[in-house]
């Protein structure tokens, strides 16, 4: 069995050597296709023993990916970006997994994405089809996906991704996504990507029509839908008018049977009930117990990296929010225990809260 690493890169001198070192002893060959670097990317790749090719950029990520895949003769192609770093795994373990299944299928890796927010640096997970059989190619000019209808199974590969800490590709991607939605108005995936990109650019009102259309068009069989629903809810909560909260309430009621076993969904529900009660305490006071229920459910479910979402919604973040709820409701002993649970996992806001009130 032959396994190759296949990459497209541009100006990745910051991270490329680290990325390539993480695949030592895991792949047979490294295929690097450069799309126009002006730094030392090509020099680094060649120095690391990669086979390096050039591809003239044509505003099409799939075209570049497929050119790179065409240069590989492997049975399986592992696709990484230059700012992704595999966590340690043995070739033996990977081959054992690949040989256990027959037929055409895609291997999904779990990626841990670091990003900046108001707390500093947080981490989310995404499950991505990145280990592809020889015949599989990509489609889509932007946010490209493997072409064809194949089952996707988890493989024992995890990667850390730090690119969001050093660049914001939202403005770059926006014109591609707007064009994709104009050309494929019924494609829920492009609508989701455009909505989430506008949200990340803090253009919440602009994102809502695309979230609504994404939600209308997609079904529960679409793997990206659950994450899109949660981002849709966060967007409505960020806006927080009575009308937006009404909209969020309707979505939560509809989606709870399907998503109620996912900590990310339960976490955003906890935030919703808090905002709902604060918006009109007299009218919504009966919803008060739901705040505690949601965060307790998060802790019961625990972390679910294979489901995607923000790290901590099944542990330290939920415990912290639960502590905050107990504190404002005067349950100080319970608050201290919840904050301690969060602090023991290294969550800085919980540590700070304990020092301030329970020193």
KAGI-V615675 format. One record per backbone hydrogen bond with DSSP energy under -0.5 kcal/mol. NH is the residue of the N-H (numbers start at 1). CO is the residue of the C=O. Records with the same first field share a line. If there is no record, write none. Layout:
# KAGI-V615675
NH = CO ; CO
This chain:
# KAGI-V615675
4 = 76
5 = 29
6 = 4 ; 78
7 = 31
9 = 33
15 = 12
16 = 12
19 = 15
20 = 16
21 = 17
22 = 18 ; 19
23 = 20
24 = 21
26 = 23
27 = 23
28 = 3
29 = 3
31 = 5 ; 29
32 = 30 ; 51
33 = 7
34 = 32 ; 53
35 = 9
44 = 40
45 = 41
46 = 42
47 = 43
48 = 44
49 = 46
50 = 45
51 = 30
52 = 50
53 = 32
55 = 34
61 = 141
62 = 140
64 = 60
65 = 61
66 = 62
67 = 63
68 = 64
69 = 65
70 = 66
71 = 67 ; 68
72 = 69
75 = 2
76 = 2
77 = 132
78 = 4 ; 76
79 = 77 ; 130
80 = 6 ; 78
84 = 81
85 = 160
87 = 158
94 = 90
95 = 91
96 = 92
97 = 93
98 = 94
99 = 95
100 = 96
101 = 97 ; 98
105 = 103
106 = 151
107 = 131
108 = 106 ; 153
109 = 128
110 = 157
111 = 109 ; 126
112 = 159
113 = 111 ; 124
114 = 112 ; 161
115 = 122
117 = 120
120 = 117
121 = 119
122 = 115
124 = 113
125 = 309
126 = 111
128 = 109 ; 126
130 = 107 ; 128
131 = 107
132 = 77 ; 130
134 = 75
136 = 133
139 = 145
145 = 139
147 = 137
150 = 148
151 = 104
153 = 106
155 = 108
157 = 155
159 = 110
160 = 85
161 = 112
162 = 83
163 = 83
165 = 162
166 = 163
167 = 163
169 = 167
173 = 169
174 = 170
175 = 171
176 = 172
177 = 173
178 = 174
179 = 175
180 = 176
181 = 177
182 = 178
183 = 179
184 = 180
187 = 184
188 = 186
191 = 187
192 = 188
193 = 189
194 = 190
195 = 191
196 = 192
197 = 193
198 = 194
199 = 195
200 = 196
201 = 197
202 = 199
203 = 198
204 = 202
207 = 203
208 = 204
209 = 205
210 = 207
211 = 207
212 = 208
213 = 209
214 = 210
215 = 211
216 = 212
217 = 213
218 = 214
222 = 219
223 = 221
225 = 222
228 = 224
229 = 225
230 = 226
231 = 227
232 = 228
233 = 229
234 = 230
235 = 231
236 = 232
237 = 233
238 = 234
239 = 235
240 = 236
245 = 241
246 = 242
247 = 243
248 = 244
249 = 245
250 = 246
251 = 247
252 = 248
253 = 249
254 = 250
255 = 251
256 = 252
258 = 255
259 = 255
260 = 256
262 = 259
266 = 262
267 = 263
268 = 264
269 = 265
270 = 266
271 = 267
272 = 268
273 = 269
274 = 270
275 = 271
276 = 272
277 = 273
278 = 274
279 = 275
280 = 276 ; 277
284 = 280
285 = 281
287 = 284
288 = 285
290 = 287
291 = 287 ; 288
292 = 288
293 = 289
294 = 290
295 = 291
296 = 292
297 = 293
298 = 294
299 = 295
300 = 296
301 = 297
302 = 298
307 = 304
308 = 305
309 = 125
311 = 123
313 = 310
315 = 312
317 = 312
318 = 312
319 = 315
320 = 316
321 = 317
322 = 318
323 = 319
324 = 320
325 = 321
326 = 322
327 = 323
328 = 324
329 = 325
330 = 327
331 = 326
332 = 330
335 = 331
336 = 332
337 = 333
338 = 334
339 = 335
340 = 336
341 = 337
342 = 338
343 = 339
344 = 340
345 = 342
346 = 343
347 = 342
348 = 346
350 = 347
351 = 347
352 = 348
353 = 349
354 = 350
355 = 351
356 = 352
357 = 353
358 = 354
